[in-house]
């Protein structure tokens, strides 16, 4: 796989003199041809989908901010980690950028890596899914007469099921994926947890019901329901061949994650999200993940970037 010259300048931080005291910036390497399999971080620097969705732009700077926040975290992995560079959306060329991301992810998956995409607006989700879908379309991974069941698990305040026939945006990726699944004859399996009823219209809830989406609203997720929701997630995963996890940082309360396109008045705290994300991580079926909507222009004391870095650390801890 031919890889661009990768900017490693965000990977800098503290160096401790004690043995076995590595941090991410000391352990991660630029992705090169024929590198052994590992976690591959790839940025999706895009504001176009948020702009089309009438949100506040700035998420294109999210990938660099995530890297800088992750750089100084302690290294606890046994496997390898790579920086695979960025896919840039130039101007309003969103569809081109999503296709490019899909191509890059298809290559990473074919090489045995676990891709983790750093967004960018949540329009990243359509590009992420394209990469995983194309990976499954190639033999011998999937027999020609079988349709893969790719489960999408989205932690998000928004369903992102707007009708893409108006304009594809950060609010349409899962409706676009549903259309692609229908065109391919594949099942559409989607779970969305952390939804704010106040931020989603009746039309969106109706579309979710029609598509048989597993929906859990923000107020439903608390300490008393965590085990029940965890069991629901496990049951959802059991029926899937592979899982794609997508994390929109606006699922968190605004006090924890102010640096997003649409801060949440309520949200789901990190302390409740981490155990649920751990279930997905440990399922053995997670093939691809992304984080979306970090907007450094509106962050306070790097709170949102730090949470994004912790989530990346959490997702990759067992490797």
N, C-alpha and C positions, 0 to 999 in steps of 0.2 A: 504494500500500500504506500503510495507516494504521499508524503506529509509535508505541509508548508513549514517554513521556518517559524518556530514557535517562540513567542515572547515569554520568557521565564522571569521577567523583572518583578511581577507581583509576588513571587515566591522568595520572600526574605523575612528574617525575624531573628529571634533570640537563639543563641547557641550555648548550651549548658556544658560545663566541663566534665560532669559525671558520666560514667559509662551508661549505655543504654538510655540515653536521654534525647533521642531524636525527636524532631518536630516535622510537621508535614513538609516544610520548605526544604528540609535536608534529605527527605526520602523520595520525593516525587521527581520524575525525570520527563524530559520531552519525549513524546512518542516517536519512535523511529521504525523503519521497515523491519519486519520479522522480530519484533520484541516479544518476549514471553507474555502470556495472557495476564491481565490484571485489571484493575479499575482504570477506566479511561475517562477523564474529565474533558468535556468539549463544550465550548461556549456557543450560545446562540444570541448574538448581539442584535436585538431587534426591538424597535418601538412601533413599527408600522401597524401591527394588529391592535395595540392599545390606542393609537391615534385614530384608527378607523372606528374603534369602539367608544370614542369620545372620552377616553380616560386621560389621566395626566401622564405625559411621556417622561422618559428618563431610564426605562428598564434596559435600554441598550448598554448602559454602563454596568449592569448587574453582574455579568460574568467576571469582570476584573475585580469588583468589590468582593465577590464571594471568594475568589482566590486569595486576595489579601487578608481576609478574615480567617480563612482556613490555614494560611501559611504557618501561623505561630501555634496552632493547636498541637498537642502532644501526639506522637505517632504510636499507635498500638496495633497496627496491622502486621500480619506476617507475609501477606502477599505484596505484589507490586502495585504501584500507582503511577499513572502517566498523565501529562497534560497533552491533549490532542489538538490544541489550538481552538480557533473560533470560526464559526460561520457568521458572516456579516450580512445583514439586510441593508441594502443600499437604497435610500429614499423609500419609495412605496413598493419596491419589488418584493413583496412578501412571499408570493407564490414561488418565485425563483429561489429565495432563501430556504423555504421549507423543503423544496425538492433537493437542494444541496445538502441540507441537514440529513434528509432521509438517505441519500447516497452515502454520506460519511458514516452514518450509523450502521447501515448495511455492511460496510467494509469492516467496521470495528467488531460487529457481532460475528461475522465470518471468521475473523482472526481469533475469536474466543474471548474477547474482552467483555467486561461488564461496563457498558457506557452509562455515564451519569452526565446529563446535559444541564448546563448552567444557563438559565434564561436571564434576560429576555422576557417579553410578555408571554401570556399563556397561549398565544398562537404557536409557541414552541411545540405544544402537544400534538398538533397535526403532523408536523415534521418528524417528531419522535415516532409516532405510530407508523408513518410511512416506512421508516427504516426497519422497524420490527416486522411489519407486514411483508416487505420485500424479502427479508431474511427467511421467513417461513414459506414464501412462495418458491424458493429455490430447492430442488431436489438435492440430496435425498432426505432433507430435514422433514418434509411433509409429503406423504404419498399423494399422488395427483387426485385420487378419489376421496380424500378426506379434507374437511375444512377445519383449520386450526381454531381453537377457542382461545382468543387472547382476552384476558380479563384486564380491564382498565380500572384502577383504583385511584380516585382523585380526592385529595383533601383540599377543600375549597369552599369559600363562602358563596360561590356562584356555580350554577349548573353548566354554564357555557354551552347551552343547546340552542342558541339563537339561530334563526333561519339563515343559512349562508347564501341563499339566493339573492338576498339584498346586498350584502357585502361581507366576504369572509374577513374575520377579525379575531381578536383575542376572546371574543364572546361566542364563537361558532365552532371551535375545533371538534367537539364531541358529536355535534350534529353532522359535521363533515365526515367524521369517522363512521358514524352510523350509515351514512349514504354509501361510503366505500365498502362497508361490510355487506350491505344489501346487494351492491353491484357484483361483488365477488361470490355471493352465496354463503357468506360466513356468518356465524352468530355474532350478535352485538351484546357484549357483556360489560356493563358499566356500573360501578358503585361510586357514589359521590357523598362524602361525609363532611359535615361542618357547614351545611347550607344555611344561609340566612334567608328566612321567608320574606323579610322586608326588602331584600335585594334581588328577588327573583319574582317575575310576574306570574300571574295565573297561567298564561300561555306556556311559559317554560315548565311549570309543574305539570301541566297537561301533557306536554311533549315527553317529559320524563316518565310519566305513567304509561303513555302509549309505547314507549321503548322498553318498558319493564326495568327501569333503573332502580337500583338499591339506593334509597335516599335516607340519610340521617341528618336532621337539622342540628344546628349548633346547640340549642337548648336541651337536646336529647342526649348529648354527650357530657357525662359528668361521672364522678367517682362511683356512684351507685349503679351506673349502667355499663361501665367499662368492660366488665367480663362478658355481658350479653352481646355487646357490639363486637367484641373480639371474637366470639363464637360465630357471629354472623359473617365476619370477614373470613374466618377459616372455612366456613361452608361455601362461601363465594369462591374462594381460591381452589377448593377441592374440585369444582366443576370446570376448571380452566386448565389448558395445556401450558400456558405461560402467562405471566403477569407483567403489566406495565404500570409502574407507580408514578403518579405526577402530583407534585406538591405546589399548590399556589399559596404563597406566603400570606395572602390576604385572608386565609382561614384563621390566622392568629388574631388575638385582640390587638387593637390599635396601640395600646400601651406597650405591648411586646414587639409588635412589628409595625411601626409607623411608616416605614419607608417602602410603601407599596402603591400601586395605582389607585386602589379603592380601600382605604383602611376600614377595618371591621369595628362597628360599635360594640359588638359583643365578642364574637369569635370563640375559638377553642384554644385554651392555653397549651403551651408546649408540654407541660407535665402530663396532659391527657393524650396528646398526639403521639408522644414517643413510644408508649407501650403498643399502640395500634400499628405504628410504622414498624416496630420490632416484629410483630406477627407477620407482616408482609415480607420483611427482610429474611426471616428465618424459615419461610415456607418452602424453600428449595425451587420455587418456580419464578422468582423475580429475575427478569432478563434485561430490564431497562428501567431507568428512573430519570426524572428531571425535576428541577425546581424553577419556579417562575415568579415573575412580578417584583423582584427586588429592584427598587428605585432609589439609588443612593442620593439623589437630589433632595429627597424628602425624609431621609433617615435622620435619627437623632442619636448621637453618640455611637453610631454604627450598630445600634441594637438589632436591626433587621438583618444586616450582614452577618452579625455574630450568630444569630439564630440559624440562618442559612448554613453557616459553617458547621454549627453543632449538628444540624440535621444530616449534612454530608458525612460528618464523622460518625454519627449514629448508624447511618445506612451502610457504611463500609467497615464497621468495627470488627466484624467476624471474619474478614478475609485474611 
